Amino acid sequence: MSDSQDQAEAGTAEGQGPVTIDRELARHLDNKRQELFEKFDIRDEFPPEVIEEAEERTANVQAEIESEIDDRIDLRDRTTWTTDPIDAQDFDDAISIERTDEEYVLWVHIADVTHYVHPDSAMWTEAIERSNTVYLPAYTIHMLPPVLAETVCSLVPNEDRLAHTVEMHLDPETLTYESIDIYKSVITSDERLTYTQCERRLDDPDAPLHEECALVYELAERMHEQRKADGSLVLNPSRDRAHTIIEECMLKANKAVTHELMWDRGVEAMYRVHPQPAPEEWDEALQEIQELNGVSIPAGSWDDPRKAVNATLEQAPDRQLNKIQRAVMRVMPRAKYMNDPFGGHHALNFEIYGHFTSPIRRLSDLINHWIVYTNDVPVDLIQLCDRASDKQTDAEHCEREYKQFLEEVGLDPYAVNNRGLEVIEDEDTDAETP
């Protein structure tokens, strides 16, 4: 693929311009957002002291990074890259990969947010208040000041950045962890790929990063198939290769970190717990799926509902996929954050799981970064878990109601989300015509 193709693809959302609206509708949308923010207690504006602190902490970036190098693992010479949606607002995770006869080595690098946001900072207090980033179509309410994601916590190409690295040595046959090492690092991303660019690199043997993308996809696809075989629920059977790479690498890193915290250290953290539905609820969902036109749950899979759903989704007509997904989601209990992993994560079929890979947008990841680095568990951890769970629910309800409102005023939420909004001026009917 040529550089011009890359640049063209990176500069436009697949060739489509933004959705256009007039000023009256724009004001209508703004009023609705403010109504929802008040309803769900979502803070849109940052306090001045938080903005001031963020600006101070993001000044003199390179000088501060250079002062940190001697105290970190220097990974700047290792091939590293990010892969994100074309409209991603922050690039806070990157990967590196290596294969030998004895093992795979996978590095997942996460922006070292807690170097800048810590319990003594105003940004930390504000992050607890917000607890997560809220993503509405064409409007984002950030957990942390955007200047962080735009500068020191954005793993942009060809710039040194402070990171928190999860280095995983994996058995080439079983893909189990041979060893896990989590440490502070300095990295330099070689390139920022969009999902579409990643797909093109995989198809072009002569493209930069082709070998690295092909190797990490080989590993990710194996991890994905292994998860399914083990009983992990996969509600989207048709994801592309780029999504598979990022999802599986982040799952592997999150799982590695929380296993380290629980089994090796025995400390409390913000674990992600997902209860299982009652057996009769699963039976109800499977019966509903079985009755769909053109759908049949394969014989031999009924004993494990998650495997039954996976097998059915792979064979079902496309027109029924949404109905199958909705039937499953209706019976699924809500996942929550807890200071103990007891109960595990039912949908993923993980005994222990938690979040680590998105500290710029989730309180759970920010807290877990701090615990991993300091081994210091906040005294109010239970309250933090409850707040993160509650605010996630608020965010989901806010997003759902805003999307419904967009539909009511004649806008497609999917198009708005992917293409953005542009306010156009009303035509001046009094203007002189030639």
C-alpha positions as CSV (number, residue, x, y, z in Angstrom):
1,M,0.0,0.0,0.0
2,S,1.3,3.4,-0.9
3,D,1.9,6.3,1.5
4,S,-0.8,8.3,-0.4
5,Q,-3.4,5.6,0.2
6,D,-2.5,5.6,3.9
7,Q,-2.8,9.3,4.1
8,A,-6.1,9.4,2.2
9,E,-7.6,6.7,4.4
10,A,-6.5,8.4,7.6
11,G,-7.9,11.8,6.5
12,T,-11.5,10.9,5.9
13,A,-14.0,8.5,7.4
14,E,-14.1,6.2,4.4
15,G,-14.8,9.0,2.1
16,Q,-18.0,10.2,3.8
17,G,-18.4,13.7,5.1
18,P,-20.1,14.7,8.3
19,V,-23.9,14.6,8.8
20,T,-25.1,18.2,8.4
21,I,-27.7,19.9,10.6
22,D,-29.0,23.5,10.9
23,R,-28.5,25.7,13.9
24,E,-32.0,25.2,15.3
25,L,-31.5,21.4,15.4
26,A,-28.0,21.9,16.9
27,R,-29.5,23.9,19.8
28,H,-32.2,21.2,20.2
29,L,-29.5,18.6,20.5
30,D,-27.5,20.7,23.0
31,N,-30.5,21.2,25.2
32,K,-31.2,17.5,25.2
33,R,-27.6,16.7,26.2
34,Q,-27.8,19.2,29.0
35,E,-31.1,17.6,30.2
36,L,-29.5,14.2,30.2
37,F,-26.3,15.4,31.9
38,E,-28.4,16.7,34.7
39,K,-30.6,13.6,34.9
40,F,-27.6,11.3,35.2
41,D,-25.3,13.6,37.1
42,I,-22.7,13.8,34.4
43,R,-20.2,16.6,34.5
44,D,-19.5,18.2,31.2
45,E,-17.1,21.0,32.1
46,F,-13.8,20.5,34.0
47,P,-13.2,22.7,37.1
48,P,-10.5,25.4,36.3
49,E,-8.0,23.9,38.8
50,V,-8.2,20.6,37.0
51,I,-7.5,22.1,33.6
52,E,-4.7,24.2,35.1
53,E,-3.1,21.2,36.7
54,A,-3.4,19.2,33.4
55,E,-1.7,21.9,31.4
56,E,1.1,22.2,33.9
57,R,1.7,18.4,33.9
58,T,1.8,18.3,30.1
59,A,4.4,21.0,29.7
60,N,8.0,20.2,28.9
61,V,7.1,16.7,27.8
62,Q,10.4,15.6,26.3
63,A,12.5,17.0,29.2
64,E,10.4,15.0,31.7
65,I,10.6,11.8,29.7
66,E,14.4,12.1,29.4
67,S,14.6,12.5,33.2
68,E,12.7,9.2,33.6
69,I,14.6,7.0,31.1
70,D,17.2,5.8,33.6
71,D,14.6,4.5,36.0
72,R,12.6,2.6,33.3
73,I,13.0,-0.2,30.8
74,D,14.0,1.4,27.5
75,L,12.0,-0.2,24.7
76,R,12.3,2.6,22.2
77,D,14.2,0.4,19.7
78,R,11.5,-2.3,19.8
79,T,9.1,-2.2,16.8
80,T,5.8,-0.9,18.3
81,W,2.6,0.4,16.8
82,T,-1.0,1.4,17.6
83,T,-4.2,0.2,15.9
84,D,-7.4,2.2,16.5
85,P,-10.6,3.2,14.7
86,I,-10.2,6.0,12.3
87,D,-12.0,8.4,14.5
88,A,-10.2,7.4,17.8
89,Q,-9.6,10.4,20.1
90,D,-6.8,8.8,22.1
91,F,-4.0,6.3,21.3
92,D,-3.3,4.9,24.8
93,D,-2.3,1.3,23.9
94,A,0.3,-0.1,21.6
95,I,1.7,-3.6,20.9
96,S,4.9,-5.3,20.0
97,I,5.4,-9.0,19.0
98,E,8.2,-11.6,18.7
99,R,8.2,-15.3,17.9
100,T,10.9,-17.8,18.6
101,D,11.0,-21.6,18.5
102,E,10.3,-21.6,22.2
103,E,7.6,-19.0,22.7
104,Y,5.6,-16.0,21.6
105,V,6.5,-12.8,23.3
106,L,3.7,-10.2,23.4
107,W,4.2,-6.7,24.7
108,V,1.1,-4.5,25.4
109,H,2.1,-0.9,26.2
110,I,-0.4,1.3,28.0
111,A,0.1,5.1,28.4
112,D,1.5,5.7,31.9
113,V,-1.4,7.8,33.0
114,T,-0.7,7.4,36.7
115,H,2.6,9.2,36.2
116,Y,0.6,12.3,35.7
117,V,-2.7,11.5,37.6
118,H,-2.2,10.2,41.2
119,P,-4.1,10.3,44.5
120,D,-2.6,13.7,45.5
121,S,-3.7,15.4,42.2
122,A,-6.9,17.3,41.4
123,M,-7.2,15.2,38.2
124,W,-7.5,12.0,40.3
125,T,-10.3,13.5,42.4
126,E,-12.1,14.6,39.2
127,A,-11.6,11.1,37.7
128,I,-13.3,9.5,40.7
129,E,-16.2,12.0,40.3
130,R,-16.6,11.1,36.6
131,S,-15.5,7.5,36.8
132,N,-15.5,7.0,33.0
133,T,-15.6,8.7,29.6
134,V,-19.1,9.0,28.2
135,Y,-19.3,8.5,24.4
136,L,-22.4,10.0,22.8
137,P,-22.7,10.2,19.0
138,A,-20.5,13.1,17.9
139,Y,-20.0,14.3,21.6
140,T,-17.6,13.0,24.2
141,I,-17.5,13.7,28.0
142,H,-14.0,12.8,29.0
143,M,-13.0,11.3,32.4
144,L,-9.6,13.1,32.3
145,P,-8.8,16.4,30.6
146,P,-8.4,15.8,26.9
147,V,-5.0,17.6,26.9
148,L,-3.5,14.4,28.5
149,A,-4.8,12.2,25.6
150,E,-3.6,14.8,23.1
151,T,-0.1,15.0,24.5
152,V,1.8,12.9,27.1
153,C,-0.7,10.0,27.1
154,S,-1.1,9.7,23.4
155,L,1.3,7.1,21.9
156,V,1.7,9.0,18.7
157,P,4.3,7.9,16.2
158,N,8.0,8.9,16.4
159,E,7.6,10.5,19.9
160,D,9.1,9.1,23.1
161,R,6.3,8.3,25.6
162,L,6.1,6.9,29.2
163,A,4.3,3.6,29.3
164,H,3.2,0.8,31.6
165,T,4.2,-2.4,29.8
166,V,2.8,-5.9,30.2
167,E,5.3,-8.4,28.8
168,M,3.9,-11.9,28.3
169,H,5.9,-14.9,27.4
170,L,3.4,-17.5,26.0
171,D,3.8,-21.2,25.4
172,P,3.7,-21.7,21.6
173,E,1.3,-24.7,21.9
174,T,-1.1,-23.9,24.7
175,L,-0.7,-20.1,24.7
176,T,-0.6,-20.1,28.5
177,Y,1.6,-17.7,30.3
178,E,5.1,-18.9,30.8
179,S,5.9,-15.6,32.6
180,I,4.4,-12.2,33.1
181,D,6.3,-9.0,33.7
182,I,4.7,-5.6,34.3
183,Y,7.0,-2.6,34.5
184,K,7.3,1.1,33.7
185,S,8.9,1.7,30.3
186,V,9.8,4.3,27.6
187,I,8.5,3.5,24.1
188,T,8.4,5.0,20.7
189,S,5.5,4.0,18.4
190,D,6.6,3.4,14.8
191,E,3.3,4.0,13.3
192,R,-0.4,4.7,14.0
193,L,-2.6,2.3,12.0
194,T,-6.4,2.6,11.6
195,Y,-8.3,-0.7,11.4
196,T,-8.6,-0.3,7.6
197,Q,-4.9,0.3,7.3
198,C,-4.1,-2.8,9.4
199,E,-6.3,-4.9,7.1
200,R,-4.4,-3.6,4.1
201,R,-1.0,-4.3,5.7
202,L,-2.1,-7.9,6.4
203,D,-2.8,-8.3,2.7
204,D,0.3,-6.6,1.3
205,P,3.6,-8.6,1.9
206,D,5.6,-5.6,0.8
207,A,4.0,-3.1,3.2
208,P,5.7,-1.8,6.3
209,L,4.7,-3.8,9.5
210,H,3.2,-6.6,7.3
211,E,5.3,-9.3,9.1
212,E,4.5,-7.9,12.5
213,C,0.8,-7.6,11.8
214,A,0.6,-11.1,10.3
215,L,2.4,-12.5,13.3
216,V,0.2,-10.8,15.9
217,Y,-2.9,-11.8,13.9
218,E,-1.8,-15.4,13.9
219,L,-1.5,-15.3,17.7
220,A,-4.7,-13.3,18.2
221,E,-6.7,-15.7,16.0
222,R,-5.4,-18.7,17.9
223,M,-6.3,-17.0,21.2
224,H,-9.7,-16.1,19.9
225,E,-10.4,-19.7,18.9
226,Q,-9.1,-21.0,22.1
227,R,-11.4,-18.7,24.1
228,K,-14.4,-19.9,22.2
229,A,-13.4,-23.6,22.7
230,D,-13.1,-22.9,26.4
231,G,-16.6,-21.4,26.5
232,S,-16.1,-17.7,26.2
233,L,-19.2,-16.0,24.7
234,V,-18.6,-14.3,21.3
235,L,-21.6,-12.3,20.2
236,N,-19.9,-10.8,17.1
237,P,-18.8,-13.7,15.0
238,S,-17.9,-11.6,11.9
239,R,-15.3,-9.2,13.4
240,D,-12.5,-8.3,11.1
241,R,-8.8,-9.2,11.6
242,A,-7.8,-5.8,13.1
243,H,-10.5,-5.9,15.7
244,T,-9.5,-9.5,16.6
245,I,-5.9,-8.4,17.1
246,I,-6.7,-5.5,19.5
247,E,-9.5,-7.3,21.4
248,E,-7.5,-10.5,22.0
249,C,-4.2,-8.7,22.9
250,M,-6.0,-6.4,25.4
251,L,-7.9,-9.3,26.9
252,K,-4.7,-11.2,27.3
253,A,-3.0,-8.2,29.0
254,N,-6.0,-7.5,31.3
255,K,-6.1,-11.1,32.3
256,A,-2.4,-11.2,33.0
257,V,-2.4,-8.2,35.2
258,T,-5.3,-9.4,37.3
259,H,-3.8,-12.8,37.7
260,E,-0.6,-11.2,38.9
261,L,-2.5,-9.1,41.4
262,M,-4.6,-12.0,42.7
263,W,-2.4,-15.1,42.5
264,D,1.1,-13.6,42.9
265,R,0.4,-10.7,45.3
266,G,-2.9,-11.6,46.8
267,V,-4.1,-8.0,46.9
268,E,-7.4,-6.4,46.4
269,A,-8.0,-4.5,43.1
270,M,-10.9,-3.5,40.9
271,Y,-11.9,-6.8,39.5
272,R,-14.6,-7.1,36.8
273,V,-17.2,-9.7,38.0
274,H,-19.9,-10.9,35.7
275,P,-22.5,-13.2,37.3
276,Q,-24.1,-16.0,35.3
277,P,-27.8,-16.1,34.5
278,A,-30.0,-18.5,36.3
279,P,-30.4,-21.9,34.4
280,E,-34.0,-21.2,33.6
281,E,-33.1,-17.8,32.1
282,W,-30.5,-19.4,29.8
283,D,-33.1,-22.0,28.9
284,E,-35.6,-19.2,28.0
285,A,-33.0,-17.4,25.8
286,L,-32.0,-20.6,24.0
287,Q,-35.6,-21.5,23.3
288,E,-36.3,-18.0,21.9
289,I,-33.3,-18.4,19.6
290,Q,-34.3,-21.9,18.5
291,E,-37.7,-20.6,17.4
292,L,-36.3,-18.0,15.1
293,N,-36.9,-18.6,11.4
294,G,-33.9,-20.2,9.8
295,V,-32.0,-20.7,13.1
296,S,-31.1,-24.0,14.7
297,I,-28.9,-24.6,17.7
298,P,-26.5,-27.4,16.8
299,A,-27.0,-30.7,18.5
300,G,-24.5,-31.4,21.2
301,S,-24.0,-27.8,22.2
302,W,-27.0,-27.3,24.5
303,D,-25.1,-28.3,27.7
304,D,-23.1,-25.1,27.6
305,P,-25.3,-22.1,26.6
306,R,-22.3,-19.9,25.7
307,K,-21.0,-22.5,23.3
308,A,-24.5,-23.0,22.0
309,V,-24.8,-19.3,21.2
310,N,-21.4,-19.2,19.6
311,A,-22.2,-22.1,17.3
312,T,-25.6,-20.8,16.4
313,L,-24.3,-17.3,15.6
314,E,-21.7,-18.8,13.1
315,Q,-24.5,-20.6,11.2
316,A,-27.5,-18.3,11.5
317,P,-28.7,-16.0,8.7
318,D,-27.4,-12.5,9.0
319,R,-31.0,-11.1,9.3
320,Q,-31.3,-13.0,12.7
321,L,-28.0,-12.0,14.3
322,N,-29.4,-9.0,16.1
323,K,-32.3,-11.0,17.4
324,I,-30.0,-13.7,18.8
325,Q,-27.8,-11.1,20.4
326,R,-30.8,-9.4,22.0
327,A,-32.1,-12.7,23.4
328,V,-28.8,-13.3,25.1
329,M,-28.4,-9.8,26.4
330,R,-31.9,-9.8,28.0
331,V,-30.9,-12.5,30.4
332,M,-27.4,-11.4,31.1
333,P,-26.9,-9.9,34.6
334,R,-25.0,-6.6,34.6
335,A,-21.2,-6.9,35.2
336,K,-19.8,-4.9,38.1
337,Y,-16.6,-3.9,39.7
338,M,-15.7,-5.6,43.0
339,N,-12.6,-5.7,45.3
340,D,-12.6,-9.5,45.1
341,P,-12.8,-11.6,41.9
342,F,-15.1,-14.2,43.4
343,G,-17.6,-15.4,40.8
344,G,-15.3,-14.7,37.9
345,H,-16.5,-13.3,34.5
346,H,-19.3,-15.5,33.1
347,A,-19.4,-14.1,29.6
348,L,-15.7,-14.4,29.1
349,N,-15.5,-17.6,31.1
350,F,-12.5,-16.2,33.0
351,E,-12.0,-17.2,36.6
352,I,-10.3,-13.8,37.3
353,Y,-10.6,-10.7,35.2
354,G,-10.2,-7.0,35.5
355,H,-9.4,-3.8,33.5
356,F,-5.9,-2.3,32.9
357,T,-5.6,-1.3,29.3
358,S,-7.7,2.0,29.2
359,P,-6.7,4.2,32.2
360,I,-7.5,7.4,30.2
361,R,-11.2,6.5,30.0
362,R,-12.0,4.1,32.9
363,L,-11.5,4.6,36.6
364,S,-11.0,0.9,37.2
365,D,-7.9,0.8,34.9
366,L,-6.5,4.0,36.5
367,I,-6.9,2.5,40.0
368,N,-5.4,-0.9,38.9
369,H,-2.4,0.9,37.4
370,W,-1.8,2.6,40.7
371,I,-2.1,-0.7,42.7
372,V,0.2,-2.5,40.3
373,Y,2.9,0.2,40.5
374,T,2.7,0.9,44.3
375,N,1.0,-2.2,45.7
376,D,-1.0,0.4,47.7
377,V,-4.7,-0.4,47.7
378,P,-7.0,2.6,48.3
379,V,-8.7,2.4,51.7
380,D,-12.0,3.3,50.0
381,L,-11.7,0.6,47.3
382,I,-15.1,-0.9,47.8
383,Q,-16.7,2.6,47.5
384,L,-14.7,3.2,44.3
385,C,-15.9,-0.1,42.8
386,D,-19.5,0.8,43.6
387,R,-19.1,4.2,42.1
388,A,-17.4,2.9,38.9
389,S,-20.2,0.4,38.5
390,D,-23.0,3.0,39.1
391,K,-21.5,5.6,36.8
392,Q,-21.0,3.1,34.0
393,T,-24.7,2.3,34.2
394,D,-25.5,6.1,34.1
395,A,-23.3,6.4,31.0
396,E,-25.0,3.5,29.2
397,H,-28.5,4.9,30.0
398,C,-27.5,8.4,28.9
399,E,-26.1,7.0,25.6
400,R,-29.2,5.0,25.0
401,E,-31.6,7.9,25.6
402,Y,-29.5,10.3,23.4
403,K,-29.5,7.8,20.5
404,Q,-33.3,7.4,20.9
405,F,-33.6,11.2,20.7
406,L,-31.5,11.4,17.6
407,E,-33.8,8.9,15.9
408,E,-36.9,11.0,17.0
409,V,-35.5,14.1,15.3
410,G,-34.7,12.2,12.1
411,L,-31.0,11.5,12.6
412,D,-29.2,8.1,12.3
413,P,-27.2,7.6,15.5
414,Y,-24.8,5.2,13.7
415,A,-24.1,7.8,10.9
416,V,-23.7,10.6,13.4
417,N,-21.3,8.5,15.5
418,N,-19.1,7.5,12.6
419,R,-19.2,10.7,10.5
420,G,-19.7,13.5,13.1
421,L,-22.0,16.5,12.9
422,E,-21.5,19.8,11.0
423,V,-23.7,22.8,11.6
424,I,-24.6,24.6,8.4
425,E,-25.7,28.2,8.2
426,D,-29.3,28.9,7.1
427,E,-29.5,30.2,3.6
428,D,-29.9,34.0,3.4
429,T,-33.1,34.4,1.5
430,D,-32.6,38.2,1.3
431,A,-29.3,38.0,-0.5
432,E,-29.1,39.6,-3.9
433,T,-29.2,37.1,-6.7
434,P,-27.4,37.6,-10.1
